[in-house]
Amino acid sequence: MTILTHVTLGTTDLERAKTFYDYVLEPLGYARLLGVGGRICGWGIGAAQFMVGYPRNGEPATAGNGFTIGLSAPSRAAIDEFHRRAIELGALDEGAPGPRPVAPNAYAAYIRDPDGNKLAASCRTPE
């Protein structure tokens, strides 16, 4: 059982975010499963657990300093493809795909989406 039901990131352009996340999350096996009133969308496997939308308070969306969302990936190849696609669509590289010293077989890549939000895709799968 996971301790989270979902995470939500703010965006300044939902259409851009949909295009970005549909393409970038596909290698991880995540699909867009939710779209509500042109204000928010959600991706996941079986249930929307990763959401992107306009802030409810009407204020501008901003990226949280020190905040990273870690997404589970099925393989190292999926992480490589996630990172490649993100960079292709203008994301910033925050850590190229590769081993990480946090755990045995840890492999991850980090990006900043077009709104400046930091995401990681990672797995613990051996080569």
C-alpha positions in Angstrom: 0.0 0.0 0.0 1.2 3.5 -0.9 1.0 6.3 1.6 0.0 8.8 -1.1 -3.3 9.0 -3.0 -1.9 11.6 -5.5 0.4 14.5 -6.1 -0.5 17.7 -8.0 1.7 20.1 -9.8 0.6 23.6 -10.9 0.9 24.7 -14.5 0.6 27.9 -16.4 -0.5 26.1 -19.6 -2.6 23.0 -19.3 -2.5 22.2 -23.1 1.3 22.3 -23.1 1.4 20.2 -19.9 -0.9 17.5 -21.5 1.3 17.3 -24.5 4.4 17.1 -22.4 3.2 14.5 -19.9 1.3 12.3 -22.4 4.6 11.9 -24.3 7.1 11.8 -21.4 5.1 9.5 -19.1 4.2 6.9 -21.8 7.6 5.0 -21.5 6.9 4.6 -17.7 3.5 3.0 -18.5 1.4 5.9 -17.3 -1.6 7.0 -19.3 -3.8 10.1 -19.0 -6.9 8.9 -17.1 -8.5 12.1 -15.9 -9.4 15.5 -17.4 -11.8 17.8 -15.5 -13.3 20.9 -16.9 -10.1 22.1 -18.6 -8.6 22.8 -15.2 -6.7 19.6 -14.3 -5.5 16.3 -15.8 -4.3 13.1 -14.2 -2.0 10.2 -15.2 -1.4 6.8 -13.7 -1.8 3.1 -14.0 -5.4 2.1 -13.2 -6.0 5.4 -11.3 -4.9 9.0 -11.8 -2.3 9.6 -9.1 -0.2 12.2 -10.8 -2.1 15.4 -11.5 -1.3 18.7 -13.3 -3.6 21.6 -13.3 -4.3 25.3 -12.7 -4.0 26.3 -9.0 -7.4 26.3 -7.3 -6.7 29.7 -5.6 -6.3 31.4 -9.0 -2.8 32.5 -8.2 0.1 31.8 -10.7 1.6 28.3 -10.6 5.2 28.2 -9.3 7.7 25.4 -8.9 8.5 24.4 -5.3 12.2 24.9 -4.4 13.5 21.6 -3.1 10.4 19.7 -4.1 10.8 16.6 -6.3 8.3 14.0 -7.4 9.7 10.6 -7.9 8.0 8.3 -10.4 8.4 4.6 -10.5 9.8 3.2 -13.7 9.6 -0.4 -14.9 13.2 -0.5 -16.3 16.4 1.5 -16.9 15.4 1.7 -20.6 12.1 3.3 -19.7 14.0 5.9 -17.6 16.4 6.6 -20.5 13.4 7.2 -22.8 11.5 9.3 -20.2 14.6 11.6 -20.0 15.2 11.7 -23.7 11.6 12.6 -24.4 11.5 15.3 -21.7 14.6 17.0 -23.1 13.2 16.7 -26.6 10.2 18.7 -25.4 12.3 21.4 -23.8 12.6 20.1 -20.2 15.8 21.0 -18.3 18.2 18.2 -17.4 18.5 18.0 -13.6 20.5 14.7 -13.6 21.1 12.5 -16.6 20.1 8.8 -16.5 22.5 6.7 -14.5 23.2 4.8 -11.3 22.5 6.6 -7.9 24.3 5.8 -4.7 21.1 5.8 -2.5 20.4 2.0 -2.8 21.7 -1.1 -4.5 20.8 -1.1 -8.2 19.3 2.4 -8.0 19.0 4.1 -11.4 17.3 7.4 -12.0 17.0 10.5 -14.2 15.9 14.0 -13.1 14.2 16.7 -15.2 12.4 20.1 -14.8 9.2 20.3 -16.8 8.2 23.4 -18.8 6.8 25.0 -15.6 10.0 24.3 -13.6 8.7 21.4 -11.6 11.3 18.8 -10.7 10.6 15.1 -11.5 12.6 11.9 -11.2 12.0 8.5 -12.8 13.7 5.7 -11.0 13.9 2.0 -10.5 16.0 -0.6 -8.5 16.3 -3.0 -11.4 19.7 -4.5 -12.0 21.3 -4.0 -15.5 
